Amino acid sequence: MSYNYNKKLVGTAQSLRKRMTDEEKHLWYDFLKRLPVTVNRQKNIGDFIVDFYIASARIVIELDGSGHNLPSNKKEDAERDAELEKLYIKVLRYRNIDVNRNFDAVCNDILKHLGLSINDLKPAK
């Protein structure tokens, strides 16, 4: 399913794809690329750029650094999640520290939301 997007954010999304955080790279190269579904990186949806988007499941995956713990950022995240949920998109949020320390748990949670198992992953290259 496709959604309207803010064309002014296209350049920003392209730039973000080129300079992913270490945690985004880890999740992308070591897990998300192996899923049997299409995953988009830094996808424009409405006025937002989401970290990862799985259109077939209507799932957004967001990785949050320590800045997301600030009260103002928590409020913005909640408002953003609510807007995406109005589009019937489920938002899965994981902290960067969890990607670094509990990578398998993060991956298993994503698989659970997709209705997949570890056996469904493509072989690692």
Backbone torsions as a table, in degrees:
resi	resn	phi	psi	omega
1	MET	NA	136.6	178.6
2	SER	-106.6	154.3	-178.0
3	TYR	-127.2	155.8	172.9
4	ASN	-62.9	150.8	178.2
5	TYR	-144.3	157.2	179.3
6	ASN	-80.7	110.2	-176.7
7	LYS	-62.7	-22.0	178.4
8	LYS	-68.7	-16.2	-178.6
9	LEU	-93.5	-3.0	-176.6
10	VAL	-59.0	-47.0	-179.6
11	GLY	-62.7	-39.8	178.2
12	THR	-64.5	-43.4	179.3
13	ALA	-62.2	-41.9	178.9
14	GLN	-62.5	-41.9	179.0
15	SER	-64.7	-41.4	179.2
16	LEU	-64.4	-34.3	177.5
17	ARG	-62.8	-34.8	-177.4
18	LYS	-78.0	-21.7	-177.5
19	ARG	-129.2	58.4	178.0
20	MET	-64.8	152.5	174.8
21	THR	-70.0	165.0	178.0
22	ASP	-58.8	-39.4	-179.6
23	GLU	-68.3	-39.6	176.0
24	GLU	-62.9	-43.2	178.4
25	LYS	-61.0	-45.2	-179.0
26	HIS	-59.9	-50.0	-179.4
27	LEU	-64.2	-41.7	-178.0
28	TRP	-66.1	-56.8	-173.2
29	TYR	-75.7	-30.4	-175.3
30	ASP	-98.3	-4.3	-179.8
31	PHE	-147.3	-62.3	-170.6
32	LEU	-59.7	-35.3	178.9
33	LYS	-66.6	-17.8	-178.1
34	ARG	-90.9	-6.3	179.8
35	LEU	-68.7	149.5	179.5
36	PRO	-83.8	20.2	178.2
37	VAL	-129.0	160.5	178.7
38	THR	-77.1	130.0	176.8
39	VAL	-120.9	126.4	177.3
40	ASN	-99.3	139.2	175.9
41	ARG	-97.6	142.9	176.1
42	GLN	44.1	62.2	-175.2
43	LYS	-92.1	134.2	174.8
44	ASN	-80.5	126.1	172.7
45	ILE	-136.3	115.6	-176.5
46	GLY	60.8	-128.2	179.0
47	ASP	-98.2	19.7	-176.5
48	PHE	-120.2	155.7	167.8
49	ILE	-117.9	117.2	-178.8
50	VAL	-97.4	152.4	-177.4
51	ASP	-62.9	-53.3	-179.9
52	PHE	-140.0	144.6	-179.4
53	TYR	-137.4	129.3	175.9
54	ILE	-113.4	96.9	-173.7
55	ALA	-62.7	-39.5	-176.4
56	SER	-62.5	-24.3	-179.6
57	ALA	-111.0	-2.8	-175.9
58	ARG	53.1	50.3	-179.5
59	ILE	-123.9	132.8	171.9
60	VAL	-107.3	138.1	175.0
61	ILE	-116.1	122.2	179.7
62	GLU	-116.6	134.2	174.5
63	LEU	-106.9	126.0	-174.4
64	ASP	-110.7	123.2	172.8
65	GLY	-81.1	-176.4	-175.4
66	SER	-63.2	-26.1	179.1
67	GLY	-62.0	-22.3	179.8
68	HIS	-74.0	-8.2	177.8
69	ASN	-81.7	-13.9	178.6
70	LEU	-67.1	140.6	-178.3
71	PRO	-53.1	-41.6	-179.1
72	SER	-65.2	-38.4	179.7
73	ASN	-72.6	-35.6	176.9
74	LYS	-61.9	-40.1	178.7
75	LYS	-64.8	-45.8	178.9
76	GLU	-61.8	-42.5	178.5
77	ASP	-60.8	-42.9	-179.2
78	ALA	-64.5	-41.5	178.7
79	GLU	-65.7	-42.0	179.1
80	ARG	-63.7	-45.7	178.2
81	ASP	-59.7	-40.8	179.9
82	ALA	-64.0	-39.8	178.1
83	GLU	-64.9	-42.2	178.7
84	LEU	-67.5	-37.7	179.0
85	GLU	-66.1	-27.0	174.0
86	LYS	-64.4	-23.8	177.1
87	LEU	-92.4	11.0	-179.0
88	TYR	63.8	36.1	176.7
89	ILE	-109.0	126.3	177.2
90	LYS	-87.0	133.6	179.8
91	VAL	-105.8	122.6	174.5
92	LEU	-105.3	122.2	-179.7
93	ARG	-113.0	133.5	176.8
94	TYR	-131.3	142.6	177.3
95	ARG	-81.0	146.4	177.6
96	ASN	-54.9	-39.0	-179.3
97	ILE	-61.5	-33.5	178.1
98	ASP	-71.3	-36.6	176.4
99	VAL	-62.8	-38.1	-178.7
100	ASN	-77.0	-37.6	-173.1
101	ARG	-103.7	-24.7	-176.3
102	ASN	-132.8	47.3	-174.0
103	PHE	-54.6	-45.5	-178.7
104	ASP	-61.5	-39.2	179.8
105	ALA	-65.6	-40.5	177.6
106	VAL	-62.4	-48.0	-179.5
107	CYS	-61.7	-43.3	179.5
108	ASN	-64.3	-35.8	178.0
109	ASP	-66.6	-42.0	177.4
110	ILE	-62.7	-45.7	177.8
111	LEU	-57.6	-43.2	179.6
112	LYS	-58.9	-45.0	179.8
113	HIS	-67.2	-25.8	178.4
114	LEU	-89.5	-7.1	-177.2
115	GLY	70.3	31.6	-178.5
116	LEU	-118.1	169.7	174.3
117	SER	-126.9	171.6	179.6
118	ILE	-58.6	-27.9	180.0
119	ASN	-70.6	-15.6	-179.4
120	ASP	-83.6	-11.4	-176.8
121	LEU	-70.2	146.9	173.6
122	LYS	-71.6	153.8	178.8
123	PRO	-61.0	146.2	176.3
124	ALA	-69.5	144.7	179.5
125	LYS	-101.2	NA	NA
